[in-house]
Amino acid sequence: MIQRPTEPLLRSLFNAAVAAADPAVRVPQYLPPPPKGRTIVVGAGKASAAMAAAVEAHWPQALEGLVVTRYGHGVPCERIEIVEAAHPVPDRAGNEAAARIARMVQGLSADDLVLCLISGGGSALLAAPADGLRLADKQDINRQLLASGAPISVMNCVRKHLSALKGGRLAAAAYPARVVSLIVSDIPGDDPSLVASGPTVADPSTSEDALAHMTRYGIRMPEAVAAWLADPASETPKPGDSRLARAETRIIAAPALSLEAAAMVARAAGYEVVDLGDRVEGESRVVAIGHAALARTVPPGTVILSGGETTVTIKGEGRGGRNCEYALALALALESQPAISAIAGDTDGIDGSEDNAGAMVFPDSLARAAAAGLDPPKLLDNNDSYRFFARLGDLVVTGPTLTNVNDFRAIVVEKRQ
């Protein structure tokens, strides 16, 4: 397979972004001092097992606990149990693990510490439904949200109000124990109440907000869900709730840090950097069109970096996550522009529910697609971007990276020869 001239740089930029969020490096810096009483470690997310391993390696006293991570993201631990479950749609394994976590944090004293390890993906993995709801109800709502094009803030507002543990309920259940949450953020702006739907953080949103969001995005509600959201008991702990007085959060890794690490690699390679920040949201294909237009205007020898989380409104029947969709739309918008290439990938190594992190775009991508008999606009309309890049051999396949600071995108406008 022919390697394009900018491919090593593209891969180095992505790898630097991932390495900057390595739990083995980040966790030890943020551990609290051991308590007088017990230490209970709980958590959920794609990075939670790697975080648990880092805690075990640096914790000086006895500890116990359980964290739940996505299938394939487990890391061997000796004292903390690792459970694997489904993402992005929850399953029974996540439901049962969440119920066990809820029991672990009950009946603790003020001398005890709950160390909560949270990262992106925890919303689906910490799956225990609220009273009166079934796992099937949450699965149904989750599938609809994922296909709706709703931003992560909207999805997590709904998830909080259908959950037994999210939206601050986990910390409330652990009171009066001290709760310290170590958070690997995958959220634009790093709002801890949104990472994994904030199980240990007060929730400023309301059940009324959740209902409004579902109406806006056309989410069909089972009767039990509508009844629950109309019940005052569905409301989450709010800022100022006394049960959260001993809960604190520490952001240990975040998209901005990963963009900074990639920028250092780009500058070391002799490129100027345009950093669009870590809060880029919107439809993947629309964002790609804007980025292509920008790439045409910057001088040669520039790398354009961005993070955040785009969305895909699913209308077709194809395969591909939001990063592949962005990359295909970018290729079409660039129209084979010479000397511009790009990479888009999810830092957890999984683009949606596929086996790739994302994809790369090169100046000859469309020409090679034509030679392979592919119809790029038709594939994009069918949300079939995975097929496009798989045929070209330009998927980025890393396997689970054991961290998650959301999407990473880099567009390289080559230096003049």
GIBEL-V968940 format. One record per backbone hydrogen bond with DSSP energy under -0.5 kcal/mol. CO is the residue of the C=O (numbers start at 1). NH is the residue of the N-H. Records with the same first field share a line. If there is no record, write none. Layout:
BEGIN
CO = NH  NH
END
This chain:
BEGIN
2 = 4
4 = 7
6 = 10
7 = 11
8 = 12
9 = 13
10 = 14
11 = 15
12 = 16
13 = 17
14 = 18
15 = 19
16 = 20
18 = 21
19 = 22
22 = 25  26
23 = 27
26 = 29
27 = 30
28 = 31
38 = 40  113
39 = 41  64
40 = 42  115
41 = 66
42 = 117
43 = 68
44 = 119
45 = 48
47 = 51
48 = 52
49 = 53
50 = 54
51 = 55
52 = 56
53 = 57
54 = 58
55 = 58  59
58 = 60
64 = 41
65 = 81
66 = 43
67 = 83
68 = 45
69 = 85
70 = 73
79 = 65  81
81 = 67  83
83 = 69
85 = 71
88 = 90
91 = 95
92 = 96
93 = 97
94 = 98
95 = 99
96 = 100
97 = 101
98 = 102
99 = 103
100 = 104
101 = 105
103 = 106
105 = 108
109 = 112
111 = 37
112 = 178
113 = 40  115
114 = 116  180
115 = 42  117
116 = 118  182
117 = 44
118 = 184
119 = 122
120 = 46
121 = 124  125
122 = 126
125 = 127
128 = 164
130 = 133
134 = 137  138
135 = 139
136 = 140
137 = 141
138 = 142
139 = 143
140 = 144
141 = 145
142 = 146
143 = 147
144 = 148
145 = 148  149  150
147 = 314
151 = 154  155
152 = 156
153 = 157
154 = 158
155 = 159
156 = 160
157 = 161
158 = 162
159 = 162
160 = 163
162 = 130
165 = 170
166 = 169
167 = 237
168 = 172
169 = 173
170 = 174
171 = 175
172 = 175
174 = 177
178 = 114
179 = 181  248
180 = 116  182
181 = 183  250
182 = 118
183 = 185  252  253
184 = 120
187 = 190
190 = 192
191 = 194  195
194 = 197
195 = 198
197 = 167
198 = 168  201
199 = 170  171
202 = 204
206 = 210
207 = 211
208 = 212
209 = 213
210 = 214
211 = 215
212 = 216
213 = 217
214 = 219
215 = 218
218 = 220
222 = 225  226
223 = 227
224 = 228
225 = 229
226 = 230
228 = 231
231 = 234
232 = 235
237 = 203
238 = 241
241 = 244
242 = 245
244 = 247
246 = 179
248 = 181
250 = 183  252
253 = 185
254 = 257  258
255 = 259
256 = 260
257 = 261
258 = 262
259 = 263
260 = 264
261 = 265
262 = 266
263 = 267
264 = 268
265 = 269
266 = 271
267 = 270
272 = 303
273 = 275
274 = 276  305
277 = 307
280 = 309
282 = 311
283 = 287
284 = 288
285 = 289
286 = 290
287 = 291
288 = 292
289 = 293
290 = 294
291 = 295
292 = 296
294 = 297  298
301 = 272
302 = 413
303 = 274  305
304 = 411
305 = 276
306 = 409
307 = 280
308 = 407
309 = 282
311 = 284
312 = 314
319 = 386
321 = 325
322 = 326
323 = 327
324 = 328
325 = 329
326 = 330
327 = 331
328 = 332
329 = 333
330 = 334
331 = 335  336
334 = 337
337 = 340
339 = 414
341 = 412
342 = 361
343 = 410
344 = 359
345 = 408
346 = 349
348 = 401
350 = 352
351 = 353  354
356 = 351
357 = 346
358 = 396
359 = 344
361 = 342
362 = 365
364 = 368
365 = 369
366 = 370
367 = 371
368 = 372
369 = 374
370 = 373
374 = 376
375 = 379
376 = 380
377 = 381
378 = 382
379 = 384
380 = 383
382 = 318
384 = 388
385 = 389
386 = 390
387 = 391
388 = 392
389 = 393  394  395
394 = 360
395 = 397
396 = 357  358  398
404 = 120
406 = 347
407 = 308
408 = 345
409 = 306
410 = 343  412
411 = 304  413
412 = 341  414
413 = 301  302
END
